[in-house]
């Protein structure tokens, strides 16, 4: 591998790269960085040094027709089939592996979940995850979201990666009807005017949700230094706060972030040292790569995230795939200034952003839900969520509940929400069967008593089945 550098450009095997992507002291640091990335540190954890370099790489052989959902739904790794996940266990594991190398973390993830885990590959520098997986010698799976609006270079890179590693990437696509409706009603570039969240929800979040419903765990390329505003505290392993796995319900999906504690420059040192193929867009000044209309090169000295959704607030640049990273409220604001330890959200003074914002949802006041509960003969059935914006379980089901409202639009079933924390909590407990957040109630057309949704599975399919059984 030939390396040469100048004041502003770096040449690698005949290709020229900008120093905004590769550090100037690359030649002096890549050997040390490679050793740090490959060999886990013994400081602060119970894992000794171990080398995987000589292990023969093995990749899962998948047919192109295989999908994340169908394959994972039929094959379960025998060593984890009857295991019950526990949040405290994963918090402990995250602390134990905090100083472990990405290679050690990925090896642990693949060992634990077998064929029920997959690597999320975006076509950017997270190709490092695939290289690490290959080095473990274990079978592994890779999936990616094809939004239909990626750069041509990214599609070419997908093909290069498949051939380089001898794998088939499992692609997830957005629903064609939803994309068509968005484009016909708002045009191709509505996100420049009203924000990227709606487009990302259709093209990325929902396809990801469907894909993850066929898994028990996934591996992401998130790093703390990627976005200080939203990713500064991500652990190396956690229960996913936003999505559900194959078993359904909160805590049914485990999220691994092996690169969480690795700096971007060290990732690039590793990619260069291992002669890993990279997206040609990187040589043009792109660092964080997403959809073509929403991604642009960054200038030297700019943070990599400044190239994404540059027209929006720089503190919350997430498309929804890692929505759980966004802090709803600083922890110091949860308590009253007099030091009494009473959470502000308990008395209704919280400043947390509201949830379930959609034109298809009715925001019920105290009077509104009281009137709804009194009616014995309603013109239309209702489904209503009793929620608190600060509740992480409510936050996790936001996407599926909004999607439910969209699917029920025009069917004769009304979808509503009622904020039941603070001053309304006592009333909700006494009159509305509130036990914990969220509580979901169905108000039938010809019955005065609402029916409480009994399951912790809050994906859109489960909620729709509940509605269809009662309306």
ZIVENZI-V448308 format. One record per backbone hydrogen bond with DSSP energy under -1.0 kcal/mol. NH is the residue of the N-H (numbers start at 1). CO is the residue of the C=O. E is the energy in kcal/mol with one decimal. If there is no record, write none. Layout:
NH_CO_E, NH_CO_E
This chain:
4_11_-1.7, 6_9_-2.2, 10_17_-3.2, 11_4_-2.7, 12_15_-2.9, 13_2_-1.3, 15_12_-2.3, 17_10_-3.8, 19_8_-1.7, 21_18_-1.9, 22_18_-1.8, 26_23_-1.1, 29_25_-1.2, 30_26_-2.2, 33_29_-2.6, 34_30_-2.4, 35_31_-1.9, 36_32_-2.1, 37_33_-2.2, 38_34_-2.2, 39_35_-2.4, 41_99_-1.2, 55_52_-1.7, 60_140_-1.3, 66_63_-1.8, 71_67_-2.1, 72_68_-1.7, 73_69_-1.7, 74_71_-1.1, 75_71_-1.6, 80_77_-1.6, 83_80_-1.1, 90_86_-1.7, 91_87_-2.0, 92_88_-2.1, 93_89_-2.4, 94_90_-2.5, 95_91_-1.6, 96_92_-2.3, 97_93_-2.2, 100_97_-1.4, 103_37_-1.1, 105_101_-2.2, 106_102_-2.7, 107_103_-2.3, 108_104_-2.0, 109_105_-2.3, 110_106_-2.8, 111_107_-2.3, 112_108_-2.2, 113_109_-2.2, 114_110_-1.9, 116_113_-2.7, 119_141_-2.8, 120_219_-2.9, 121_143_-2.7, 127_124_-1.1, 128_125_-1.8, 129_126_-1.5, 131_127_-1.8, 132_128_-2.5, 133_129_-2.4, 134_130_-2.3, 135_131_-2.0, 136_132_-1.3, 137_134_-1.1, 143_119_-2.9, 144_170_-1.9, 146_172_-2.4, 155_151_-1.6, 156_152_-2.1, 157_153_-2.0, 158_154_-2.2, 159_155_-1.6, 160_156_-2.0, 161_157_-2.7, 162_158_-2.3, 163_159_-2.0, 164_160_-2.6, 165_161_-2.3, 166_162_-1.2, 167_162_-1.6, 170_142_-2.8, 172_144_-2.4, 179_175_-2.2, 180_176_-2.5, 181_177_-2.3, 182_178_-2.2, 183_179_-2.5, 184_180_-2.6, 185_181_-1.9, 186_182_-2.6, 187_183_-1.8, 192_189_-1.3, 193_190_-1.7, 194_190_-2.4, 195_191_-1.2, 200_196_-2.7, 201_197_-2.4, 202_198_-1.7, 203_199_-2.9, 204_200_-2.5, 205_200_-2.5, 206_201_-2.3, 208_204_-2.3, 209_205_-2.7, 210_206_-2.3, 211_207_-2.1, 212_208_-3.0, 213_209_-1.3, 214_211_-1.6, 215_212_-2.1, 216_116_-2.7, 217_116_-1.5, 218_254_-2.0, 219_118_-2.3, 220_256_-2.8, 224_260_-2.4, 226_223_-1.1, 230_227_-1.6, 231_227_-3.4, 234_231_-1.1, 238_255_-1.9, 240_253_-2.7, 246_215_-2.7, 248_245_-1.2, 252_249_-1.4, 254_216_-2.0, 255_238_-3.4, 256_218_-2.9, 257_236_-3.0, 260_257_-1.9, 262_259_-2.0, 267_263_-1.6, 268_264_-1.9, 269_265_-1.9, 270_266_-2.0, 271_267_-2.4, 272_268_-2.3, 273_269_-2.4, 274_270_-2.2, 275_272_-1.1, 276_271_-2.6, 282_279_-1.9, 284_281_-1.6, 285_282_-1.5, 286_281_-1.8, 292_149_-2.9, 295_292_-1.1, 296_307_-2.0, 298_285_-2.2, 302_299_-2.3, 306_303_-1.9, 307_304_-1.3, 308_305_-1.6, 309_294_-1.9, 312_309_-2.2, 316_313_-1.0, 318_316_-1.9, 323_320_-1.1, 325_322_-2.1, 326_323_-1.5, 333_330_-2.0, 334_331_-1.7, 336_342_-1.1, 339_336_-1.6, 344_334_-1.8, 346_343_-1.3, 347_344_-1.3, 349_344_-1.8, 361_358_-1.5, 362_415_-2.4, 364_417_-2.6, 369_365_-2.4, 370_366_-1.8, 371_367_-2.4, 372_368_-2.0, 373_369_-2.2, 374_370_-1.4, 375_371_-1.2, 378_445_-2.8, 382_443_-2.1, 383_414_-2.3, 384_441_-2.9, 385_416_-1.6, 386_439_-3.6, 387_418_-1.9, 391_388_-1.8, 395_391_-2.2, 396_392_-1.9, 397_393_-1.1, 398_395_-1.0, 401_397_-2.3, 402_398_-2.3, 403_399_-2.1, 404_400_-2.0, 405_401_-2.1, 406_402_-1.9, 407_403_-2.2, 408_404_-2.0, 411_408_-2.2, 414_381_-2.6, 416_383_-2.9, 417_362_-2.1, 418_385_-2.6, 420_387_-2.2, 424_421_-1.8, 425_422_-1.3, 428_424_-2.5, 429_425_-2.3, 430_426_-2.1, 431_427_-3.0, 432_428_-1.5, 434_428_-2.0, 439_386_-2.0, 441_384_-3.1, 442_451_-2.7, 443_382_-3.3, 451_442_-3.0, 453_440_-3.3, 463_459_-2.1, 464_460_-2.4, 465_461_-2.1, 466_462_-1.8, 467_463_-2.1, 468_464_-2.9, 469_465_-1.5, 470_467_-1.2, 471_467_-2.3
